[in-house]
Amino acid sequence: MYNKNKGFEYEKIAEKYLRYNNYKILEVNFISKFGEIDIIAEKNDRLHFIEVKGRINAKYGYPREAVTFTKQKRLRSAAKYYFMLKGKDDYLCQFDVIEIILESRELNYIQNAF
């Protein structure tokens, strides 16, 4: 339960950052049988499927390292399902990662991460 609460905290930080940078948040925690997408946002007629990862510090590695090939595959499948549901198959899209390290107050927005 602790990790889930921490995940929501990281997602709220990411949402605030995205809104500040003029992204329109379309979905938060989009869940499908293929997996979950933390944030789906739009900016400049492009959809951004965003995975949010956070850690207290980087002692055991950077949060972005937790976005494995298997996780990427699930995110792509969930995004395809989102397109099918919303009928948005003609939109440009990209997969981004926002990593947050609380101790050093770092937020890295990695666009086109995979």
Protein Blocks (a to p, Z undefined) as FASTA:
>chain_A
ZZmmmmmmmmmmmmmmmmmnopacfbghiacfkbccfbacdeehiacdddddddfblmno
pfklmmcfklmmmmmmmmmmmmmmnopambccddddddddfklopacddehkZZ
